[in-house]
Amino acid sequence: MALWMLVALADLAILAAAAGALVTISVLVALAVLAGGFVAARPLLTKRAAAVPAESVVRRRA
């Protein structure tokens, strides 16, 4: 498994070199912005989920 990960990393390095520095930097910036958006949205989603009260389960006797 580790060998295949190294091969994939080498393939990414070859693709980055072939694409050029501008494309590589723009892709890295786009990935950083996307990751930052997920990190920023996580607290908003967890606060909303915590604010909604859970429904109580009512059991009836048969």
N, C-alpha and C positions, 0 to 999 in steps of 0.2 A: 504494500500500500504506500509506504513512504517513497519507494522508488517512482511510483506513478505520480505522486505529488511533486517530486523533483522534476519529472519530465514535463508536467503541466506548468510548473513555474518557469522552466526553460522556454517552453512554447510561448508563454506570455511575454517573456523578455524579448524573444525574437519578433513577435508581433508588434511590441512597443517600438522596437528599433526600426522595423519596416514602416510603421505608420508615421513616425516622426515625433519630434519632441512636443509640438503644439497639440497634436491629437492626444498624445499620452497625458500631458498635463491637464487638458480639458476634461478627459475622462476621469482622472483622479479627483479633480475639483468637483465634478458632478457627483461622484460617489461620496465625497465628503459632505456635500450639501444634503444629499439624500439620507445619509446616516445621521446627520445633525437634525434633520426633520423628524426622523423616527425617535431620537432621544428626546427632542423637545415635546413631541406629542404624547409620549408615554405617561408623564404625570397627569396630563389633562384627561386621558382615558381612564386612568386608575381612580382619579377623584370622582369622575362621573359614575363609575361603577360602584364606588363605595357609598355615594350619596343616595343611591336607589335602595330602598329597604327591601330586604328579601321577603318573599311571600311566605307566610306561615302555612304549614301543612296542617290541615284540619282532618282528623280521622274520626270517622263515624262508626259507632258500634252497629254490628249487623243484627 
